[in-house]
């Protein structure tokens, strides 16, 4: 089963300081990415591109390669 991850979840995962109560969400997202189960919709990808952040570009590249 593949998963579409919404912008809010990506936002939480990409923060430098992750709130303790959100660590489980980030861990689940990392696991889904590693398993190749994340679908990145074009609209969400575009939001990342407009952020102009090299770290985010790296994540998008990894997701596109997987």
C-alpha positions, 0 to 999 in steps of 0.5 A: 500500500502506498501513502500520500503524505500531506503538506502538514506532515512534511512540514513537521518532518522537515523542521529542525526542532521537532516537538517530542509529541511529533517524533513518532509521526516523523519516524513513521514517515522515515520508515515509509520513505525507506520502504518506497511507499510514499507518493509525492503529489505534484502540488506538494512537490511544487510547494517544496520547490518554492521553499527554495531550500537545498535540504528539501530539494535533496529529499525530493530527489531521493523520493523521485529516485525511489 
